[in-house]
C-alpha cells in the first residue's frame, strides 16, 4: 500500500497534560485562531486514529491508549473524532458510531477539506446516500473509477464527452442542472434538490474557481442544509490523489457497494505505474525542457496541475520564476507577447479536452478529433506558430479528458521516445479502461489520444 502522506491541516496542537478524562489540547495563537499540525494519514477523517485507509477497532484501541496515557496524542491527531481538543470517551463513542454507521443510522463526522492551497476541518453527514457535484472532468473521472453514479442527483452544467461519460450524461438529463457553468451552483436549485431528492452533500474541487462563494469564509449554500466536500481530483502526486478518492469511496461506501475495494485497486494500479515510470526515467541523462497549456493562449504556471503532469513525466520546467497572482496560468498571445521567447523550451504540450466549438466539435473517446474536429485541432497548433517549438515541429496535443495518470504516460512518451517506445502509453491506456471503465480494447483502439503537428499536415 501507499506510504502515509504528510499534509498540513487546520487543527490544534497537543500539550502534555494527562488527566483521567483524557488529554487536553491547547489552541496556539495564529492568524486564523488555530495553529497548524501535520496530519499523517491516508484517509483524512477524524476518528481514523492510526492514519490508515479504514476506520475500525484498531482506531478504538489507540483512542483508549491515549486516554490511559499509554500513547501520545501528538502522534495520533486524528484520534480527536469530535474535534473538541480533548481525547476522551466521547471520541471513542463517535468513532464507534462511525464504524457502525449505515444509511438508516447516519452520523456527523469531521473530515479534512481543501480550498485553494489550504486545508481545513469541516463536518459532513456520513454515509452520503444522495449528493450533487460540480461536473468537473477530474471529479467525474474519480466517480467513474469508483462506480459512483446512482447516488448523484444533480450536476452543474458541463459539456461532457458523451463517449466517455455516457452514464453522467444520462444523469444530467434525469435531474436538474444546478448551475449555469461547471463552477457554480444556483442556491434555489440546490434547495430544490434537497427537498426532492434528499441530497445532503455537494462534492467540489479545491480550485478557487469552483463554488467561489461557498468558501469556508463565505458559504452561500449554508441555508440549503448541504455539506460541502472539497477534494483534489486533479493532482498528480499519487499520495495526494489517493487521499482524495479514498475520502470519496469512504463517504459513499455502504451496504457492500464495493467503492473502497475499487479504490484500493486504483491505488495499487497507481503504485505499479509510477514504479515502472520512475524506473524508466532513471535512465534519463539530460531532461527535456517542456511547458504545458490547457487553454488557447495561456501557459501553465508552476502551480498548475498541468505542470505537475509534465514534471511527473520527467520534464524540466523552465518557467519556475513566473507568477500570476492566484492564477495557475499566464497569457501568451502571438503577435503581441514576446516574453516566452526568453526561455529555452524543447517541447510544448497542449492538454485539451473534447470540444463543442463551432469550428469543429469532437470527442476524444468518440474518435473524432481528426475528422469533425480537424479544423479545431489544427487551430490549437496555429496559436503557437511564433514559438521555436512550433518552428521545430515540437508542439503536441494530448487528450485532456484522459485520467491524469494516462496524460502523464503520453507526455512521457513524447518527451523520451527512445526510452518509452511507441506503445508505453497505449498499453497502460488499454489496461486502465479495461480494469476501471469496464471497456474492451476496441473502445480506444485506433483513436488519437496524442496528436503531433505532422499528423495534421503542418510541415516545418
Residue pairs with C-beta under 8 A, 6 or more apart in sequence:
1 42
1 53
1 264
1 267
1 268
2 42
2 238
2 239
2 242
2 267
2 271
3 239
4 40
4 41
4 42
4 51
5 40
5 41
5 42
5 239
5 240
5 242
5 243
6 38
6 39
6 40
7 38
7 39
7 41
7 44
7 112
7 119
7 240
7 243
8 36
8 37
8 38
8 39
8 119
9 36
9 37
9 39
9 44
9 112
9 119
9 120
9 121
10 32
10 34
10 36
10 118
10 119
10 120
10 121
11 34
11 35
11 36
11 37
11 39
11 77
11 83
11 121
12 25
12 26
12 27
12 28
12 34
12 35
12 37
12 80
12 85
13 25
13 26
13 27
13 28
13 35
13 37
13 74
14 23
14 25
14 26
14 72
14 73
14 74
14 77
15 24
15 25
15 26
17 23
17 24
18 69
21 67
21 86
21 88
21 89
22 66
22 67
22 86
22 87
22 88
22 89
22 91
23 66
23 67
23 69
23 73
23 86
23 87
24 85
24 86
25 73
25 80
25 85
25 86
26 85
27 33
27 34
27 35
27 85
28 34
28 35
29 35
30 36
37 77
39 51
39 77
39 78
39 112
40 51
41 48
41 51
41 52
41 78
41 243
42 51
42 52
42 53
42 239
42 242
42 243
42 246
43 51
43 52
43 53
43 54
43 55
43 243
43 246
43 247
43 250
44 78
44 111
44 112
44 243
44 246
44 247
45 55
45 78
45 98
45 109
45 110
45 111
45 112
45 247
45 250
46 78
46 79
46 80
46 81
46 82
46 83
46 109
46 110
46 111
46 121
47 55
47 59
47 78
47 79
47 81
47 91
47 94
47 95
47 98
47 109
47 110
48 54
48 55
48 59
48 78
49 58
49 59
49 60
49 62
49 63
49 66
49 76
49 78
49 79
49 95
50 58
50 59
50 62
50 76
51 76
51 78
52 58
53 246
53 260
53 264
54 260
55 95
55 98
55 99
55 250
56 99
57 99
59 79
59 95
60 92
60 95
60 96
60 99
62 71
62 76
62 79
63 79
63 81
63 87
63 91
63 92
63 95
64 92
65 71
66 72
66 73
66 76
66 79
66 87
67 87
67 88
67 89
67 92
73 79
73 80
73 87
79 87
79 91
80 86
80 87
80 91
81 90
81 91
81 92
81 94
81 95
81 98
81 109
81 110
82 90
82 91
82 94
82 110
83 110
83 121
84 90
94 107
94 109
97 105
97 107
98 107
98 109
98 126
101 107
101 126
101 127
101 254
102 127
102 254
102 255
103 127
103 129
103 254
103 255
106 125
106 126
106 127
107 125
107 126
108 123
108 124
108 125
108 126
109 123
109 124
109 125
109 126
110 121
110 122
110 123
111 121
111 122
111 123
111 124
111 229
111 247
111 251
112 119
112 120
112 121
113 119
113 120
113 121
113 122
113 216
113 228
113 229
113 230
114 120
114 206
114 230
114 231
114 232
115 206
115 208
115 215
115 216
115 230
116 206
116 207
116 208
116 326
120 216
122 216
122 227
122 228
122 229
123 227
124 200
124 201
124 227
124 229
124 251
125 200
125 201
125 227
126 251
127 251
127 252
127 253
127 254
128 151
128 200
128 201
128 229
128 251
128 252
129 151
129 198
129 200
129 252
129 254
130 151
130 153
130 197
130 198
130 199
130 200
131 151
131 152
131 153
131 199
131 200
131 201
131 202
131 203
131 252
132 152
132 153
132 154
132 155
132 178
132 185
132 190
132 193
132 199
132 201
132 202
132 203
132 226
133 139
133 140
133 143
133 152
133 154
133 155
133 156
133 202
133 203
133 204
134 155
134 156
134 179
134 182
134 183
134 185
134 202
134 203
134 204
134 205
134 210
134 211
135 155
135 156
135 157
135 158
135 160
135 168
135 172
135 182
136 158
136 182
136 205
136 210
136 233
136 234
137 160
137 353
137 400
137 401
138 205
138 233
138 234
138 404
139 203
139 204
139 205
139 231
139 233
140 160
140 165
140 168
141 233
141 403
141 404
142 231
142 233
142 244
142 245
142 248
143 149
143 152
143 168
143 248
144 165
144 167
144 168
144 436
144 437
145 245
145 262
145 263
145 266
145 403
145 436
146 245
146 248
146 249
146 252
146 259
146 262
146 263
146 266
147 257
147 258
147 259
147 262
148 248
148 252
148 259
149 167
149 168
149 171
151 252
152 168
152 171
152 175
153 175
153 193
153 197
153 198
153 199
154 175
154 176
154 177
154 178
154 189
154 190
154 193
154 197
154 199
155 168
155 171
155 172
155 175
155 177
155 178
156 177
156 178
156 179
156 181
156 182
156 183
156 184
156 185
157 177
157 178
157 179
157 180
157 181
157 182
158 172
158 181
158 182
159 354
159 356
160 168
160 169
160 172
160 354
161 353
161 354
161 363
161 364
161 365
161 366
161 401
162 169
162 363
162 366
163 363
163 364
163 365
163 366
163 367
164 354
164 363
164 364
164 365
164 401
175 193
175 197
176 189
176 192
176 193
177 189
178 185
178 186
178 189
178 190
178 193
179 185
179 186
179 189
180 186
182 210
183 209
183 210
183 211
183 212
184 211
184 212
184 213
185 202
185 211
185 214
185 221
187 220
187 221
187 223
187 224
190 199
190 202
190 221
190 224
190 226
191 223
191 224
193 199
194 200
194 224
194 225
194 226
199 226
200 225
200 226
200 227
201 226
201 227
201 228
201 229
201 251
202 211
202 214
202 221
202 226
202 227
202 228
202 229
203 229
203 231
203 248
204 210
204 211
204 214
204 228
204 229
204 230
204 231
205 230
205 231
205 232
205 233
205 234
206 230
206 231
206 232
207 234
208 326
210 230
211 221
211 228
213 219
213 220
214 220
214 221
214 228
219 228
221 228
229 247
229 248
229 251
231 244
231 245
231 247
231 248
232 240
232 241
232 243
232 244
233 241
233 244
233 245
234 305
234 404
235 241
235 244
235 305
235 308
235 404
236 305
236 308
236 309
236 311
236 312
236 404
236 405
236 408
237 308
238 270
238 271
238 274
241 270
241 404
242 263
242 266
242 267
242 270
245 263
245 266
246 260
246 263
246 267
248 259
248 263
249 259
249 260
249 262
249 263
250 260
252 259
253 259
253 260
262 436
265 435
265 436
266 436
269 431
269 432
269 435
269 436
270 405
273 405
273 409
273 428
277 312
277 313
277 408
277 409
277 412
280 412
280 416
280 419
280 420
280 424
281 314
281 412
281 416
281 419
283 419
284 314
284 416
284 419
287 314
287 315
287 316
288 314
288 315
288 316
288 346
288 347
288 415
288 416
289 315
289 316
289 317
289 318
289 343
289 344
289 345
289 346
289 347
290 310
290 315
290 316
290 317
290 345
290 346
290 347
290 348
290 349
290 411
290 415
291 299
291 300
291 307
291 310
291 317
291 318
291 319
291 343
291 345
291 348
291 349
292 299
292 300
292 304
292 306
292 307
292 309
292 310
292 348
292 349
292 350
292 351
293 299
293 300
293 306
293 329
293 348
293 349
293 350
293 351
293 384
294 300
294 304
294 306
294 329
294 350
294 351
294 352
294 353
294 400
295 329
296 380
296 383
297 331
297 332
297 333
297 334
297 383
298 329
298 330
298 331
298 332
299 319
299 329
299 330
299 331
299 332
299 340
300 306
300 307
300 328
300 329
301 307
301 319
301 322
301 323
301 324
301 327
301 328
301 329
301 330
302 317
302 319
302 320
302 322
303 328
304 328
304 329
305 328
305 404
306 328
306 349
306 351
307 317
309 349
309 351
309 404
309 407
309 408
309 411
310 317
310 349
310 411
310 415
311 317
312 408
313 408
313 409
313 411
313 412
313 414
313 415
314 412
314 415
314 416
315 347
315 411
315 415
318 343
318 344
318 345
319 343
322 330
324 330
331 337
332 339
332 340
334 383
334 384
334 385
334 386
335 386
340 387
341 387
341 388
345 387
345 388
345 389
346 389
346 394
347 389
347 394
347 395
347 396
347 414
347 415
348 384
348 387
348 389
348 390
348 394
348 395
348 396
349 396
349 398
349 411
349 414
350 380
350 381
350 384
350 395
350 396
350 397
350 398
351 397
351 398
351 399
351 400
351 407
352 380
352 397
352 398
352 399
352 400
353 364
353 399
353 400
353 401
354 361
354 362
354 363
354 364
354 365
354 366
354 401
355 361
355 362
355 373
355 376
357 376
359 375
359 376
359 379
360 372
360 373
360 374
360 375
360 376
360 377
361 368
361 372
361 373
361 376
362 368
362 369
362 371
362 372
362 373
362 376
362 377
363 369
363 373
364 399
364 401
364 402
364 447
364 448
364 449
365 401
365 443
365 444
365 447
367 446
367 447
367 448
369 377
369 399
369 447
369 448
369 451
370 377
370 448
370 451
370 455
370 456
374 456
377 397
377 451
377 456
378 456
378 457
378 458
380 397
381 390
381 395
381 397
381 453
381 456
381 458
384 390
384 395
385 391
387 395
389 395
390 453
390 460
391 460
392 460
393 452
393 453
393 454
393 458
393 460
395 453
396 414
396 450
396 451
396 452
396 453
397 450
397 451
398 407
398 410
398 411
398 414
398 449
398 450
399 407
399 410
399 449
399 450
400 407
402 410
402 429
402 449
403 432
405 428
405 432
406 425
406 428
406 429
406 432
406 449
409 424
409 425
409 428
409 429
410 425
410 449
410 450
412 420
412 424
412 425
413 420
413 421
413 422
413 424
413 425
413 450
414 450
425 449
425 450
426 449
429 444
429 449
430 441
430 444
433 439
433 443
433 444
434 440
434 441
437 443
448 455
453 460
